[in-house]
Amino acid sequence: MVKIGVGKVVFIINSLNLLQQEEIRKESEKRLPDFWKEKLNRSKLKGETSKLLEVVLEEKRREIVKEWIKAGKIKVINHKR
């Protein structure tokens, strides 16, 4: 089991190329339960997202990063913060 903190996920995502970042964004939105997808669609119309929705999206991004690391799609180099 890969354990990754929020700061490390942000670091990893920011180190990826733009296409991979976009893939993670799309995949995280696709994995949302219907309730959250509806909230996301409404927030896109308003132009602002709730803090809770951001937390849910971040958790989905973390899941994706863990899967990618496990599958060898991305490699993690330890960094000091």
BELZI-V223097 format. One record per pair of residues at least 12 apart in sequence whose ideal C-beta (glycine too) atoms are under 6 Angstrom apart, sorted by sequence separation. I is the first residue (numbers start at 1). J is the second residue. D is the distance in whole Angstrom. If there is no record, write none. Layout:
# BELZI-V223097
i=I j=J d=D
i=I j=J d=D
This chain:
# BELZI-V223097
i=39 j=53 d=5
i=36 j=56 d=5
i=28 j=57 d=5
i=31 j=60 d=5
i=28 j=60 d=4
i=28 j=61 d=5
i=24 j=61 d=6
i=27 j=64 d=5
i=24 j=64 d=5
i=9 j=62 d=5
i=12 j=65 d=5
i=9 j=65 d=5
i=2 j=66 d=5
i=2 j=69 d=5
